[in-house]
Amino acid sequence: MPQTVAVLGTGKIGEALLSGMIRAGWRATDLLATTRRADRAEELRNRYGVETVTNADAAKRADILILAVKPQDMGKLLDELTPHVTADRLIISAAAGITTAFIEERLTAGTPVVRVMPNTPVLVDEGMSVISAGSHALAVHLAHAEGIFGGVGKTLRVPESQQDAATALSGSGPAYFYFLVEAMTDAGILLGLPRAQAHELIVQAAIGAAVMLRDSGEHPVKLREAVTSPAGTTISAIRELENHGVRAALIAAIEAARDRSRALATGNG
């Protein structure tokens, strides 16, 4: 039998999931969406043909509930859902730092919960979604989550103990690359290139490098060495990156993101 899926909190990520499911063959009549604003609800109805409902109605009607709200809003949302969620529903959380235990203890005993950390490239079907099972989630529940999030990119199963690390690497990861592109664009301007040209050069270099990393199967060190000629321009640049501690700074930054994810999980927002 077809299942009804509700996306609760249909912001950018939630909308990306809706559109991805429709492209993957889900019928709009099997999808529900919730949002705070009436104008946003009308926009979703017109764009995707989905029904927009209240959180309580979604909990009563949907077989699978995707919780795509901000972490600080999760407690209030669960208070709305708890009276209506039975243990035969699947709860998928896409909120950073929120553990499956936090959700499980507020719902009917035995309710399966799956935790997913997507990143923003789900907006262009190139996302990475990291999936972990709660204490009551079975293989079939993980498969449901993979079916949904696989429509907007890749998925990877990890133990929940690794979710904070995955959030720091993958969930926050795109921002690190944007930061690098911003800095490289400024360097291009410093060297005399117009901003638009510098941006185009860097973006295409990033796309090409990413495709080579993905498709070649080579270790990044080998790919870097292929660009690094003896006494050439690239090795001069690499020396400066090492002199300025860029590698250490990246490691420290990702550790800080991991620690922040842990803090969100404990309610220290």
C-alpha positions in Angstrom: 0.0 0.0 0.0 1.3 3.5 -0.7 2.5 5.4 2.3 1.7 9.0 3.3 4.8 11.1 4.1 4.5 14.4 5.9 7.3 17.0 5.9 7.0 19.1 9.1 8.7 22.5 8.8 8.9 22.9 5.0 11.8 25.4 4.7 14.5 25.0 2.1 15.6 21.5 3.1 12.0 20.4 3.6 11.0 21.7 0.2 14.0 20.0 -1.4 12.8 16.7 0.0 9.3 17.3 -1.3 10.5 18.1 -4.8 13.0 15.2 -4.7 10.3 12.7 -3.8 8.0 14.0 -6.5 10.8 13.6 -9.1 11.5 10.1 -7.7 7.9 9.1 -8.5 6.0 9.9 -5.3 2.4 11.1 -5.9 1.6 14.5 -4.6 -1.5 13.1 -3.1 0.7 10.9 -0.8 2.6 13.9 0.5 1.7 16.4 3.2 3.5 19.6 4.3 3.4 21.9 7.3 4.5 25.5 7.5 3.9 28.4 9.8 2.9 30.9 7.2 -0.3 30.9 5.1 1.5 32.5 2.1 4.2 29.8 2.3 1.5 27.1 2.4 -0.2 28.5 -0.7 3.2 28.6 -2.5 3.8 24.9 -1.7 0.3 23.9 -2.8 0.7 25.8 -6.1 4.2 24.6 -6.8 3.9 20.9 -5.9 0.2 20.1 -5.6 0.7 18.8 -2.1 -1.8 19.3 0.8 -0.7 21.6 3.6 -2.0 20.8 7.1 -1.3 21.5 10.7 1.3 19.5 12.6 -1.3 17.7 14.5 -3.2 16.7 11.3 0.1 15.5 9.8 0.8 13.3 12.9 -2.7 11.8 12.7 -2.6 11.0 8.9 1.0 10.3 7.9 2.8 7.0 8.1 6.2 8.7 7.9 6.9 12.1 9.6 10.0 14.0 8.6 10.8 16.6 11.2 12.7 19.3 9.4 12.4 22.1 11.9 15.3 24.0 13.6 16.8 22.2 16.6 15.6 24.8 19.0 12.0 24.2 17.8 12.1 20.4 18.2 10.8 20.3 21.8 7.7 22.4 21.0 7.0 20.4 17.8 7.2 17.1 19.7 4.7 18.4 22.3 2.3 19.0 19.5 2.9 15.6 18.0 3.0 13.3 21.0 -0.8 12.9 21.6 -1.3 11.8 18.0 1.8 9.6 17.2 1.4 5.9 17.6 4.2 3.3 17.6 3.5 2.2 14.1 4.7 5.5 12.6 8.2 6.2 11.4 9.8 9.4 12.7 12.7 10.8 10.7 14.5 13.8 12.2 16.6 16.1 10.1 17.5 18.5 12.9 21.1 19.0 13.7 22.3 17.8 17.1 18.9 16.2 18.1 19.4 12.7 19.2 17.0 9.8 18.6 16.8 9.3 22.4 15.6 12.9 22.8 12.7 12.2 20.4 12.0 8.6 21.6 11.5 9.6 25.2 8.8 12.1 24.2 6.8 9.7 22.0 4.9 6.4 22.5 7.2 3.6 23.7 8.6 1.7 20.8 8.2 4.3 18.1 10.9 3.9 15.5 13.1 7.0 15.0 15.8 7.6 12.3 18.2 10.5 12.5 19.4 12.1 9.3 21.8 14.9 8.7 21.5 16.3 5.2 23.5 19.2 3.8 22.3 22.1 1.6 23.4 20.6 -1.7 20.2 18.5 -1.5 18.8 21.7 -3.1 20.5 20.7 -6.3 20.2 16.9 -5.9 23.9 16.6 -4.8 23.3 16.3 -1.1 25.0 14.0 1.4 22.6 12.6 4.0 24.0 10.7 7.0 21.5 8.2 8.4 21.5 6.6 11.9 19.0 4.2 13.5 17.4 4.9 16.9 16.9 2.1 19.4 13.6 0.9 17.8 14.4 1.5 14.1 14.8 -1.6 11.9 16.5 -2.1 8.6 13.2 -1.4 6.8 13.0 2.0 8.5 16.5 2.9 7.4 15.6 1.8 3.9 12.6 4.2 3.9 14.9 7.0 4.9 17.4 6.1 2.2 14.6 6.0 -0.3 13.5 9.5 0.6 16.9 11.2 1.0 18.4 9.2 -1.9 16.2 11.3 -4.2 18.3 14.4 -3.5 21.8 12.9 -3.4 23.8 10.2 -1.7 23.1 8.6 1.7 25.5 6.9 4.2 24.6 4.9 7.3 26.7 5.5 10.4 26.2 4.7 14.1 24.6 7.5 15.9 27.7 8.0 17.9 29.4 9.3 14.7 26.6 11.8 13.8 28.3 14.8 15.5 31.4 14.1 13.5 29.4 13.7 10.3 27.6 16.9 11.0 30.9 18.8 11.3 32.3 17.3 8.1 29.3 17.0 5.8 26.5 19.0 7.3 28.7 22.1 7.7 31.1 21.1 5.0 29.7 23.1 2.1 30.3 26.3 4.1 34.0 25.5 4.3 34.2 25.3 0.5 32.3 28.5 0.1 34.7 30.2 2.5 37.6 28.9 0.5 36.1 30.1 -2.8 35.5 33.5 -1.2 39.1 33.8 -0.1 40.4 32.6 -3.5 38.2 35.1 -5.3 39.7 37.9 -3.2 43.2 36.6 -4.1 42.3 36.7 -7.8 41.2 40.3 -7.5 44.4 41.1 -5.6 46.3 39.6 -8.6 44.4 41.9 -11.0 41.5 39.7 -12.3 38.0 41.1 -12.4 35.8 39.5 -9.8 33.5 37.8 -12.3 36.4 36.1 -14.0 38.1 35.1 -10.8 34.9 33.6 -9.6 34.3 31.7 -12.8 37.9 30.3 -12.8 37.6 29.1 -9.2 34.1 27.6 -9.4 35.1 25.6 -12.5 38.3 24.4 -10.8 36.3 23.3 -7.8 33.8 21.4 -9.9 36.5 19.7 -11.9 38.5 18.8 -8.8 35.3 17.4 -7.1 34.5 15.3 -10.2 38.0 13.9 -10.3 37.9 13.1 -6.6 34.6 11.3 -7.1 35.2 9.5 -10.3 38.9 8.7 -10.4 39.1 6.7 -7.2 42.5 8.2 -6.5 43.7 9.5 -3.1 43.6 13.3 -2.9 47.4 13.3 -2.2 48.0 11.6 -5.6 45.7 14.1 -7.4 47.4 17.0 -5.7 50.9 15.6 -6.6 49.8 15.4 -10.2 49.4 19.2 -10.2 52.6 19.9 -8.2 55.6 20.1 -10.4 59.1 20.4 -8.9 60.0 24.1 -8.1 56.7 25.1 -9.7 53.9 27.4 -8.8 51.7 24.9 -7.0 54.4 23.8 -4.5 55.1 27.4 -3.7 51.5 27.9 -2.9 51.3 24.7 -0.8 54.3 25.8 1.2 52.6 29.0 2.1 49.4 27.1 3.1 51.5 24.9 5.4 53.4 27.9 6.8 50.2 29.6 7.7 48.8 26.5 9.4 45.8 26.0 7.1 45.7 22.3 7.6 45.7 22.7 11.4 43.1 25.5 11.2 40.7 23.3 9.2 41.1 20.4 11.7 40.4 22.8 14.6 37.4 24.3 12.8 35.8 20.9 12.2 36.5 19.9 15.8 34.7 23.1 16.9 31.7 22.2 14.7 31.6 18.7 16.2 31.6 20.2 19.7 28.8 22.6 18.8 26.7 19.7 17.5 27.3 17.9 20.9 26.2 21.1 22.7 23.0 21.3 20.7 22.3 17.7 21.6 22.5 18.4 25.3 20.3 21.5 25.0 23.1 24.0 25.5 21.9 26.1 22.6 
